[in-house]
Amino acid sequence: MHYLPDTEEQDAAAERYWPDGFKQVIREEVGRAIRIKLKEERLRRIYKGRYQDKYADAGQFVYRIAEIVIIGAENGADDGFELIFKAFLTESRLPEIARYAVYVWPHIFSQNIVGRIQNAIAFDYRNDETFKYAYNVGYRKDYLHFDDFIDQMAGMITTSVINGTDDMLVRIYTAFLNCQPLPPARRNPRRLIVY
């Protein structure tokens, strides 16, 4: 029996999206932090040398970079949730999601930002029936309280957000070095919880 409720007889009623109110917090926190660090003056030479024909001015160029980084952070969260749901489906322990040892500049994740993102994720999932069910069926022996389980999960997703941000920054810097267009960045579609 996997750690997700069996809803075969209720498929239509059970279809619902993952809670993702926390992504607004990611957009706000990562957006504010990255825009503070990415000053126009710092990127003006790169803009003039390689991107002047694609963006109206350096400000628009910096804005686009910030948007790409935000999308990387959001998609990092989705990658973390994929790993967690895979653990639920395979009746495995929650995965270990390691934080990268070396960060790419700019370092935008202060303890306050990490705390706000982690709290937003925990808030979204604290009342989620899928996570309550998974805890009761498969993780009660590993975590004394449901809140401990949710906090652990939220910490893992926050790590995925940080890693997704770094992954996107690496792609941006690779584009700079190779004189390529900025990398494409698309938000993942909202995802249904699939049992």
Protein Blocks (a to p, Z undefined) as FASTA:
>chain_A
ZZbdcfklmmmmmpccddfklmmmmmmmmmmmmmmmmgfklmmmmmmmmmmmmpfblklm
mmmmmmmmmmmmmmmmmmmmmmmmmmmmnopacddddddfbdcdddfbdfklmmmmmmmm
mmmmmmgmklmmmmmmmmmmmpmbfklmmmmmmmmmmmmmmmmmmmmmmmmmmmmmnopa
cddddddddddddZZ
